[in-house]
Amino acid sequence: MSKYKGMSTAAVHSGEAKDEQYGSVNVPIFQTSTFYFPTDDPRTWEGQVPDGSYIYTRYGNPTVRAAEDKIADLEGAEKGLVFSSGMAAITATLTSLLGSGDRLVSVEDVYGGTFNLMKNELPRLGARIEFVDSTKTPDIVAAITDETKVVYLESPTNPMLKLVDIPTVARAAHEKGATVVIDNTFATPVNQNPIAMGVDIVIHSCTKYLNGHSDLIAGAVVGSRSQIDSLWKKRVVFGGSLDPIGAYLLIRGMKTLVIRMAKHNENGNAIAEFLEDHAKVEAVYYPGLKSHPQHELGSKLMRGYGGMVSFEVAGGRAAAETVLRSFSLIKKATSLGGVDSLASMPLNSSHAALSPSDRARLGIKDSLIRLSIGIEDIEDVKEDIDQALRRV
């Protein structure tokens, strides 16, 4: 539990200790690969790296630790780890939890890189993978058996913005002794705290909303102290550690997370409503819309719905490509969660690794455009979308 009453205060102050030597207001960047040995802790003589002791930055670093503690506090977790990318965080987590013969149940609507890892790489290590429709809670629960080691969730999903009944699935998983992992990137801890709903481990692509400025690649995992301590060993072996400058950028970005998300929530909802009424749009996917089939579930689980909006352009792929090329203010780029509005087509970006049949099964049409709505003035964003749509 955070010692602060409000999340904005935690975003600014959590994880940061006063610099007793120089009085720096900001967390110093400890730009060093190695540290003096031995440290003050005698356990380092036995080859251990206890909390608060630093030997080598791949193992740990004070700047990196500040970022980890801040994220953990925002998610209501005991401890956190940051990684060199979101995929590094996901890969380390799943390979830490799964061994040969272990069974993973995952919602099928996951980020394309995660889907690729589960479908093509984890089976090579002997793991058994079963994908289930994220919107069909009874099917997810039925898929969780005594042999299930891990249940992997993503909610809202990328790019179709589907939701998972997190508390129900978490209860069912724990009844079978499974560990529940969720990718909370789209929601952020501002809009949703899965640990409070029963989830064991929360993952973030910090590249996105947590950093918020499209100038960093990073990932994070938070959970109980024992889980993170075990995962730390995997990070040391795989080497996916975040550098101190990256950690500093992440800390700086998180200080404004709460106020940025308020604007993302406001703008995302406004654009979803605008698109829903546009003649050149066939469908809009945004859980904040009352027309969204899971809006009622979203209102129970989430405090806001974020800036991710997906929509299908009337006229198919050619029309969608015309719209994408015609954006002026909105930048044609992959990724998401930054202060700038971005647009991409999942078929050739986030979900390019999936086959056409896999995308079709998930409902990802060739006419789908995914928007990451930034913090610009909403009328400017609307005007840009409208002029692009009027070209088809």
C-alpha positions as CSV (number, residue, x, y, z in Angstrom):
1,M,0.0,0.0,0.0
2,S,1.2,3.5,-0.9
3,K,1.9,5.8,2.0
4,Y,0.3,8.6,0.0
5,K,-3.4,9.3,-0.2
6,G,-3.5,10.3,-3.8
7,M,-2.1,8.7,-7.0
8,S,-0.8,12.0,-8.3
9,T,1.3,12.4,-5.2
10,A,2.6,8.8,-5.5
11,A,3.4,9.4,-9.2
12,V,5.6,12.3,-8.3
13,H,7.2,11.1,-5.1
14,S,7.1,7.3,-4.7
15,G,10.4,5.5,-5.1
16,E,12.5,8.6,-4.6
17,A,14.8,9.1,-1.7
18,K,16.4,12.5,-0.7
19,D,19.9,12.9,-2.1
20,E,21.7,13.4,1.1
21,Q,25.1,14.2,-0.5
22,Y,24.1,17.0,-2.9
23,G,20.4,17.7,-2.3
24,S,19.4,16.9,-5.9
25,V,15.6,17.3,-6.2
26,N,15.5,14.8,-9.1
27,V,16.7,11.2,-8.8
28,P,20.3,11.2,-9.9
29,I,21.3,9.2,-13.0
30,F,23.8,6.7,-11.7
31,Q,25.5,6.2,-15.1
32,T,27.9,3.5,-14.2
33,S,28.3,-0.1,-15.2
34,T,29.8,-1.2,-11.9
35,F,30.1,-0.3,-8.3
36,Y,32.8,-0.5,-5.6
37,F,33.1,-3.9,-4.1
38,P,32.5,-5.0,-1.4
39,T,29.4,-3.0,-0.4
40,D,28.6,-2.4,3.2
41,D,26.5,-5.5,3.3
42,P,28.6,-8.6,4.3
43,R,26.4,-10.9,2.2
44,T,28.0,-9.6,-0.9
45,W,31.1,-11.6,0.1
46,E,29.0,-14.7,-0.4
47,G,28.1,-13.6,-4.0
48,Q,24.6,-12.3,-3.0
49,V,23.1,-9.1,-4.1
50,P,20.7,-8.0,-1.3
51,D,18.3,-5.1,-1.7
52,G,20.1,-1.8,-1.4
53,S,23.4,-3.2,-2.5
54,Y,24.7,-2.6,-5.9
55,I,27.5,-4.5,-7.7
56,Y,26.8,-4.3,-11.4
57,T,24.1,-2.4,-13.2
58,R,22.7,-5.5,-15.0
59,Y,21.9,-6.7,-11.5
60,G,20.6,-3.4,-10.2
61,N,21.1,0.3,-10.1
62,P,19.8,3.1,-7.8
63,T,18.2,5.0,-10.6
64,V,16.6,1.9,-12.0
65,R,15.4,0.9,-8.5
66,A,13.6,4.2,-8.1
67,A,11.7,3.6,-11.3
68,E,10.8,0.1,-10.1
69,D,9.6,1.2,-6.7
70,K,7.4,4.0,-8.3
71,I,5.6,1.6,-10.6
72,A,5.1,-1.0,-7.9
73,D,3.6,1.7,-5.6
74,L,1.2,2.9,-8.4
75,E,0.0,-0.6,-9.0
76,G,-0.3,-1.5,-5.3
77,A,2.4,-4.2,-5.5
78,E,5.1,-5.2,-3.1
79,K,8.0,-4.9,-5.6
80,G,8.8,-4.2,-9.3
81,L,11.4,-4.8,-11.9
82,V,12.0,-2.8,-15.1
83,F,13.3,-4.3,-18.3
84,S,14.8,-3.1,-21.6
85,S,11.4,-3.5,-23.4
86,G,7.9,-4.7,-22.8
87,M,8.6,-7.9,-24.7
88,A,11.7,-8.5,-22.5
89,A,9.4,-8.2,-19.5
90,I,6.8,-10.6,-20.9
91,T,9.4,-13.1,-22.1
92,A,11.3,-13.2,-18.8
93,T,8.0,-13.5,-16.8
94,L,6.6,-16.4,-18.8
95,T,9.9,-18.3,-19.1
96,S,10.3,-17.9,-15.3
97,L,6.9,-19.4,-14.6
98,L,6.7,-22.1,-17.3
99,G,8.7,-25.2,-17.7
100,S,8.5,-28.2,-20.1
101,G,5.1,-29.7,-20.0
102,D,3.5,-26.8,-18.1
103,R,0.2,-25.4,-19.5
104,L,-0.6,-21.8,-20.2
105,V,-4.1,-20.5,-20.8
106,S,-4.2,-17.1,-22.5
107,V,-6.8,-14.9,-24.0
108,E,-6.3,-14.9,-27.8
109,D,-6.6,-11.2,-28.1
110,V,-3.1,-10.3,-27.0
111,Y,-0.5,-8.0,-28.4
112,G,1.0,-9.4,-31.7
113,G,4.5,-9.9,-30.2
114,T,3.0,-11.8,-27.2
115,F,0.9,-14.0,-29.5
116,N,4.0,-14.8,-31.6
117,L,6.0,-15.7,-28.4
118,M,3.2,-18.0,-27.2
119,K,2.4,-19.6,-30.5
120,N,5.9,-20.1,-31.9
121,E,8.5,-19.9,-29.2
122,L,7.1,-21.2,-25.9
123,P,6.0,-24.5,-27.4
124,R,9.7,-25.0,-28.5
125,L,10.5,-24.9,-24.8
126,G,7.9,-27.6,-24.1
127,A,5.1,-25.4,-22.8
128,R,1.5,-26.1,-23.9
129,I,-0.6,-23.1,-24.9
130,E,-4.4,-22.8,-25.2
131,F,-6.0,-19.6,-26.5
132,V,-9.5,-18.6,-25.4
133,D,-11.8,-15.7,-26.5
134,S,-11.3,-12.9,-24.0
135,T,-15.0,-12.0,-24.0
136,K,-16.3,-15.5,-23.1
137,T,-15.7,-15.7,-19.4
138,P,-17.2,-19.2,-19.0
139,D,-14.9,-20.5,-21.7
140,I,-11.9,-19.0,-20.0
141,V,-12.9,-20.6,-16.6
142,A,-13.6,-23.9,-18.3
143,A,-10.1,-23.9,-19.9
144,I,-8.4,-23.5,-16.5
145,T,-7.7,-27.0,-15.2
146,D,-5.5,-28.6,-12.5
147,E,-2.7,-28.7,-15.1
148,T,-2.8,-25.0,-15.8
149,K,0.3,-23.3,-14.5
150,V,-0.3,-19.7,-15.8
151,V,-3.4,-17.7,-16.9
152,Y,-2.4,-14.8,-19.1
153,L,-4.7,-11.8,-19.6
154,E,-4.8,-8.5,-21.5
155,S,-7.6,-6.0,-20.8
156,P,-8.4,-3.9,-22.7
157,T,-7.0,-5.9,-25.6
158,N,-4.9,-4.6,-28.5
159,P,-6.4,-3.5,-30.9
160,M,-10.0,-4.5,-30.5
161,L,-10.5,-3.1,-27.0
162,K,-12.1,-6.2,-25.6
163,L,-12.4,-6.6,-21.9
164,V,-11.8,-9.5,-19.5
165,D,-13.8,-10.2,-16.4
166,I,-10.6,-10.0,-14.3
167,P,-11.9,-10.8,-10.8
168,T,-13.9,-13.8,-12.0
169,V,-11.0,-15.3,-14.0
170,A,-8.5,-14.6,-11.2
171,R,-10.7,-16.5,-8.6
172,A,-11.1,-19.5,-11.0
173,A,-7.4,-19.6,-11.7
174,H,-6.5,-19.5,-8.0
175,E,-8.9,-22.3,-7.2
176,K,-6.8,-24.4,-9.6
177,G,-3.5,-23.2,-8.2
178,A,-2.6,-21.1,-11.3
179,T,-0.7,-17.8,-11.4
180,V,-2.5,-14.9,-13.0
181,V,-0.6,-12.5,-15.2
182,I,-2.0,-9.5,-17.0
183,D,-0.7,-6.9,-19.4
184,N,-2.1,-3.6,-18.1
185,T,-0.5,-1.4,-20.7
186,F,-3.6,0.0,-22.2
187,A,-5.4,0.8,-18.9
188,T,-2.4,2.0,-16.9
189,P,-2.6,2.0,-13.0
190,V,-4.6,5.2,-13.3
191,N,-7.6,3.5,-14.9
192,Q,-7.3,0.0,-13.5
193,N,-5.4,-1.8,-10.7
194,P,-5.5,-5.6,-11.4
195,I,-3.7,-6.7,-8.2
196,A,-6.7,-5.3,-6.3
197,M,-8.8,-7.6,-8.4
198,G,-6.8,-10.7,-7.5
199,V,-4.1,-10.7,-10.2
200,D,-0.7,-11.9,-9.2
201,I,1.6,-10.3,-11.7
202,V,1.1,-7.1,-13.7
203,I,3.1,-6.3,-16.8
204,H,3.6,-2.9,-18.6
205,S,5.2,-1.8,-21.8
206,C,6.6,1.4,-20.2
207,T,7.3,2.5,-23.8
208,K,3.6,3.5,-23.9
209,Y,1.6,5.5,-21.3
210,L,3.9,5.2,-18.3
211,N,6.7,7.1,-20.1
212,G,4.2,9.0,-22.3
213,H,6.6,10.8,-24.6
214,S,7.6,8.3,-27.3
215,D,11.3,8.6,-26.4
216,L,11.9,5.3,-24.5
217,I,11.7,1.6,-24.9
218,A,11.1,-0.2,-21.6
219,G,9.0,-2.7,-19.8
220,A,8.0,-3.5,-16.2
221,V,6.7,-6.3,-14.0
222,V,5.2,-5.9,-10.5
223,G,4.0,-8.4,-8.0
224,S,4.7,-10.0,-4.7
225,R,8.3,-9.7,-3.3
226,S,8.9,-13.5,-3.7
227,Q,7.6,-13.5,-7.3
228,I,9.8,-10.5,-8.3
229,D,12.8,-11.9,-6.5
230,S,12.5,-15.1,-8.6
231,L,12.0,-13.1,-11.8
232,W,15.0,-10.9,-11.0
233,K,17.2,-14.0,-11.5
234,K,15.8,-14.5,-14.9
235,R,16.5,-10.9,-15.8
236,V,20.1,-11.3,-14.8
237,V,20.5,-14.4,-16.9
238,F,18.7,-13.0,-20.0
239,G,20.3,-9.6,-19.6
240,G,17.2,-7.5,-20.4
241,S,18.0,-4.8,-17.9
242,L,17.0,-1.2,-18.4
243,D,19.8,1.4,-18.5
244,P,20.0,4.3,-16.0
245,I,19.2,7.0,-18.5
246,G,16.1,5.1,-19.6
247,A,15.1,4.6,-16.0
248,Y,15.4,8.4,-15.5
249,L,13.2,9.1,-18.5
250,L,10.7,6.7,-17.2
251,I,10.7,8.3,-13.7
252,R,10.2,11.7,-15.3
253,G,7.4,10.5,-17.5
254,M,5.5,8.9,-14.6
255,K,5.4,12.1,-12.7
256,T,2.8,13.5,-15.1
257,L,1.0,10.1,-15.7
258,V,-2.2,11.0,-13.8
259,I,-2.8,14.3,-15.4
260,R,-1.9,13.0,-18.8
261,M,-4.3,10.1,-18.5
262,A,-7.1,12.4,-17.5
263,K,-6.7,14.1,-20.9
264,H,-6.2,10.8,-22.8
265,N,-9.5,9.6,-21.2
266,E,-11.3,12.7,-22.1
267,N,-10.0,12.9,-25.7
268,G,-10.4,9.2,-26.3
269,N,-14.1,9.2,-25.4
270,A,-14.7,12.4,-27.5
271,I,-13.1,10.8,-30.6
272,A,-14.9,7.5,-30.1
273,E,-18.3,9.4,-30.0
274,F,-17.3,11.5,-33.0
275,L,-16.3,8.4,-35.1
276,E,-19.5,6.6,-34.1
277,D,-21.6,9.3,-35.8
278,H,-19.4,9.6,-38.9
279,A,-20.8,8.4,-42.2
280,K,-17.5,7.0,-43.5
281,V,-17.0,4.8,-40.4
282,E,-18.5,1.3,-40.2
283,A,-17.6,0.3,-36.7
284,V,-15.9,1.9,-33.6
285,Y,-14.2,-0.1,-30.8
286,Y,-14.0,1.8,-27.4
287,P,-15.2,0.4,-24.1
288,G,-16.3,3.9,-23.0
289,L,-19.1,3.9,-25.6
290,K,-22.4,2.7,-24.3
291,S,-22.7,0.8,-27.6
292,H,-19.7,-1.3,-26.7
293,P,-20.9,-4.8,-25.9
294,Q,-18.8,-4.8,-22.7
295,H,-19.4,-1.3,-21.5
296,E,-21.2,-2.4,-18.3
297,L,-18.2,-4.6,-17.4
298,G,-15.9,-1.8,-18.1
299,S,-17.8,0.6,-15.9
300,K,-17.3,-1.9,-13.0
301,L,-13.6,-2.5,-13.5
302,M,-12.2,0.7,-14.9
303,R,-12.0,4.3,-13.7
304,G,-11.5,5.6,-17.3
305,Y,-11.1,4.1,-20.7
306,G,-7.9,5.6,-22.1
307,G,-6.9,7.1,-25.4
308,M,-7.0,4.0,-27.6
309,V,-9.7,3.9,-30.2
310,S,-10.0,1.5,-33.2
311,F,-12.4,1.9,-36.1
312,E,-13.2,0.4,-39.4
313,V,-13.3,2.6,-42.5
314,A,-16.1,2.1,-45.0
315,G,-14.6,0.9,-48.3
316,G,-12.1,-1.7,-47.1
317,R,-8.3,-1.7,-47.0
318,A,-7.8,0.8,-49.8
319,A,-10.1,3.3,-48.2
320,A,-8.3,2.8,-44.8
321,E,-4.9,3.3,-46.4
322,T,-6.2,6.5,-48.0
323,V,-7.3,7.8,-44.6
324,L,-4.0,6.8,-43.0
325,R,-2.1,8.7,-45.7
326,S,-4.3,11.7,-45.3
327,F,-3.8,12.4,-41.7
328,S,-1.9,15.6,-41.1
329,L,-1.9,16.4,-37.4
330,I,-2.1,12.7,-36.4
331,K,1.2,11.0,-37.0
332,K,1.4,7.8,-39.0
333,A,3.4,5.7,-36.6
334,T,3.3,2.5,-34.6
335,S,3.3,2.4,-30.8
336,L,0.9,4.3,-28.6
337,G,0.4,6.1,-25.3
338,G,2.4,9.3,-26.0
339,V,1.3,12.9,-25.9
340,D,1.1,13.0,-29.7
341,S,-1.8,11.4,-31.5
342,L,-0.7,8.4,-33.6
343,A,-2.4,6.2,-36.2
344,S,-1.5,2.8,-37.6
345,M,-3.1,-0.3,-39.3
346,P,-2.7,-3.4,-37.1
347,L,-2.5,-5.6,-40.2
348,N,1.0,-4.3,-41.1
349,S,2.2,-3.1,-37.7
350,S,1.3,-4.5,-34.2
351,H,-0.3,-7.7,-35.7
352,A,1.8,-8.2,-38.8
353,A,3.2,-11.4,-37.4
354,L,-0.2,-13.0,-37.3
355,S,-1.5,-14.8,-40.4
356,P,-4.6,-13.3,-42.2
357,S,-6.7,-16.1,-40.8
358,D,-5.5,-15.4,-37.2
359,R,-6.3,-11.7,-37.6
360,A,-9.7,-12.6,-39.1
361,R,-10.5,-14.8,-36.2
362,L,-9.7,-12.0,-33.8
363,G,-11.9,-9.6,-35.7
364,I,-9.0,-7.5,-37.0
365,K,-10.2,-6.5,-40.5
366,D,-8.0,-5.0,-43.2
367,S,-10.0,-1.8,-42.9
368,L,-9.1,-1.3,-39.2
369,I,-7.2,1.8,-38.1
370,R,-5.9,2.0,-34.5
371,L,-5.7,5.5,-33.0
372,S,-3.7,6.5,-30.0
373,I,-5.3,9.8,-29.1
374,G,-2.9,12.2,-27.5
375,I,-3.4,15.3,-25.4
376,E,-3.9,17.9,-28.2
377,D,-7.0,20.1,-28.3
378,I,-9.8,17.8,-29.3
379,E,-11.2,20.1,-32.0
380,D,-7.9,19.9,-33.9
381,V,-7.9,16.1,-33.7
382,K,-11.5,15.9,-34.9
383,E,-10.8,18.2,-37.8
384,D,-7.9,16.1,-38.9
385,I,-9.8,12.9,-38.7
386,D,-12.8,14.4,-40.6
387,Q,-10.7,15.8,-43.5
388,A,-9.0,12.4,-43.8
389,L,-12.3,10.5,-43.9
390,R,-13.8,12.9,-46.4
391,R,-11.1,11.8,-48.9
392,V,-12.8,8.3,-49.3
